[in-house]
Amino acid sequence: MSSAMSQPMPRIAPLMPPYPPEIQAQFDRIMRGAPPLMLFRVLAGHGRAWDKFRAGGLLDPGPLSLRAREIVIDRTCALNRCEYEWGVHVAIFAGAAKLTEEEVRATVQGDAASTCWSPAEQALIAAVDALHARATFTDEEFAALSAHYDEPQILEVMLLCGFYRTVSYLANGLRLPLEETAARFPA
C-alpha cells in the first residue's frame, strides 16, 4: 500500500483532481507549480472558507524579512502544536530563511532566551510567546520589539500570529495528515 493511501483522511474531505479551472489557477499562483497542500484542498472545497482564507492577505512576503517571518510562523505553529503547518514551513522556507537545525529545533523546544537567537530574534520569540499566552504585550515586551522593528513590521508580527493560529486551528481541528515532504517536530 502506498504511503498516500495509508495516510488518514482529514475530517472534511479535500477536493480531488481535476480541480475546477478557477481553483487550479489559484493553486498554481499560491503553490508555484507544486501540488496543492491538503489544507488548501480542504478549504477550496468550501467557497466562503477558501475566499476568506485567501483574503487574509498574509500569503505574500510583507514587511518582515523572510527569516523573521518564518521565525514568527514556526514559533506560532509550534506553540499551537501544529506539526502540519510547522512542517510545511520548515521544509519549504527554513533553507531560504537561513534557519539552522538548532534554530528550527528552538522554535519548538526553546524560548526567547535561547542563545541561538540574535537580540532582535529574541524579541520576536518573546512577542509570539506573549501573544500566544495573553493575546497582548506588556509595555516592556512592546518596547523590546519596538527596539528592533518598525510599526508596519510589528503589525505584521501580530497579524502573522493571528493568521497562523487560525491555520493551526484548521490543521489540528481537521486532523490533516502530515504532508509527505514536510518536516517533523524534533524528538
For each residue, the residues with C-beta under 8 A, 3 or more apart:
1: 5 6
2: 5 6
3: 6 7 180
4: 7 180
5: 1 2
6: 1 2 3
7: 3 4 177 178
8: 175 177
9: 13 177
10: 13 14 38 42 174 175 176 177
11: 173 174 175
12: 42 45 46 174
13: 9 10 42 45
14: 10 38 41 42 45
15: 19 23 41 42 44 45
16: 41
17:
18: 24
19: 15 23 24 27 36 44
20: 23 24
21: 24 25
22: 25 26
23: 15 19 20 26 27 44 50
24: 18 19 20 21 27 28
25: 21 22 28 29
26: 22 23 29 30 44 54
27: 19 23 24 30 31 36 40 44
28: 24 25 31 32 33
29: 25 26 32
30: 26 27 36 40 54 59
31: 27 28 34 35 36 37 40
32: 28 29
33: 28
34: 31
35: 31
36: 19 27 30 31 40 41 44
37: 31 40 41 88 179
38: 10 14 41 42 84 176 177 179
39: 42 43 84 85 167 170 171 174 176
40: 27 30 31 36 37 43 44 50
41: 14 15 16 36 37 38 44 45
42: 10 12 13 14 15 38 39 45 46 170 174 176
43: 39 40 46 49 50 53 170
44: 15 19 23 26 27 36 40 41 50
45: 12 13 14 15 41 42 50
46: 12 42 43 49 50
47: 50 51
48: 51 52
49: 43 46 52 53
50: 23 40 43 44 45 46 47 53 54
51: 47 48 54 55
52: 48 49 55 56
53: 43 49 50 56
54: 26 30 50 51 59
55: 51 52
56: 52 53 59 163 166
57: 60
58: 62 159 160 163
59: 30 54 56
60: 57
61: 64 66 69
62: 58 69 156 160
63: 150 152 153 156
64: 61 68 69 72 149 153 156 157 160
65: 68 69
66: 61 69 70 93 96 97
67: 70 71 97 98 99
68: 64 65 71 72 120 121 124 149 153
69: 61 62 64 65 66 72 73 97 156 160
70: 66 67 73 74 89 93 94 97 99
71: 67 68 74 75 97 99 103 107 117 121 124 125 128
72: 64 68 69 75 76 124 128 157 160 161 164
73: 69 70 76 77 85 89 160 164
74: 70 71 77 78 86 89 90 94 99 104 107 108
75: 71 72 78 79 107 124 125 128 129
76: 72 73 79 80 128 132 160 161 164 165 168
77: 73 74 80 82 83 85 86 89 164 167 168
78: 74 75 81 82 86 107 108 185
79: 75 76 128 129 132
80: 76 77 132 164 165 168 169 172
81: 78 168 172
82: 77 78 85 86 164 167 168 171 172
83: 77 86 87 178 184 185
84: 38 39 87 88 171 172 176 177 178 179 182
85: 39 73 77 82 88 89 164 167 168 171
86: 74 77 78 82 83 89 90 107 108 183 185
87: 83 84 90 91 178 179 182 183 184 185
88: 37 84 85 91 92 179 182
89: 70 73 74 77 85 86 92 93 94
90: 74 86 87 93 94 99 104 182 183
91: 87 88 94 179 181 182 183
92: 88 89
93: 66 70 89 90 96 97
94: 70 74 89 90 91 97 99 104 183
95: 98 99
96: 66 93
97: 66 67 69 70 71 93 94
98: 67 95
99: 67 70 71 74 90 94 95 103 104
100: 103 104 116
101: 104 105
102: 105 106 116
103: 71 99 100 106 107 116 117
104: 74 90 94 99 100 101 107 108 183 186
105: 101 102 108 109 110 186
106: 102 103 109 110 111 114 116 117
107: 71 74 75 78 86 103 104 110
108: 74 78 86 104 105 185 186
109: 105 106 186
110: 105 106 107 113 114 116 117 125
111: 106 114 125 129
112: 117 122 123 125 126 129
113: 110 122
114: 106 110 111 117 122 125
115:
116: 100 102 103 106 110
117: 71 103 106 110 112 114 121 122 124 125
118: 121 122
119: 122 123 148
120: 68 123 124 148 149
121: 68 71 117 118 124 125
122: 112 113 114 117 118 119 125 126
123: 112 119 120 126 127 144 145 147 148 149
124: 68 71 72 75 117 120 121 127 128 145 148 149 157
125: 71 75 110 111 112 114 117 121 122 128 129
126: 112 122 123 129 130 141 144 145
127: 123 124 130 131 137 141 144 145 157 161
128: 71 72 75 76 79 124 125 131 132 157 161
129: 75 79 111 112 125 126 132 133
130: 126 127 133 134 136 137 138 141
131: 127 128 134 135 136 137 158 161 162
132: 76 79 80 128 129 161 165
133: 129 130
134: 130 131
135: 131
136: 130 131
137: 127 130 131 141 142 145
138: 130 141 142
139: 142 143
140: 143 144
141: 126 127 130 137 138 144 145
142: 137 138 139 145 146 154
143: 139 140 146 147
144: 123 126 127 140 141 147 148
145: 123 124 126 127 137 141 142 148 149 154 157
146: 142 143 149 154
147: 123 143 144
148: 119 120 123 124 144 145
149: 64 68 120 123 124 145 146 153 154 157
150: 63 153 154
151: 154 155
152: 63 155 156
153: 63 64 68 149 150 156 157
154: 142 145 146 149 150 151 157 158
155: 151 152 158 159
156: 62 63 64 69 152 153 159 160
157: 64 72 124 127 128 145 149 153 154 160 161
158: 131 154 155 161 162
159: 58 155 156 162 163
160: 58 62 64 69 72 73 76 156 157 163 164
161: 72 76 127 128 131 132 157 158 164 165
162: 131 158 159 165 166
163: 56 58 159 160 166 167
164: 72 73 76 77 80 82 85 160 161 167 168
165: 76 80 132 161 162 168 169
166: 56 162 163 169 170
167: 39 77 82 85 163 164 170 171
168: 76 77 80 81 82 85 164 165 171 172
169: 80 165 166 172 173
170: 39 42 43 166 167 173 174 176
171: 39 82 84 85 167 168 174 176
172: 80 81 82 84 168 169 175 176
173: 11 169 170
174: 10 11 12 39 42 170 171
175: 8 10 11 172
176: 10 38 39 42 84 170 171 172
177: 7 8 9 10 38 84
178: 7 83 84 87 182 184
179: 37 38 84 87 88 91 182
180: 3 4
181: 91
182: 84 87 88 90 91 178 179
183: 86 87 90 91 94 104
184: 83 87 178
185: 78 83 86 87 108
186: 104 105 108 109
187:
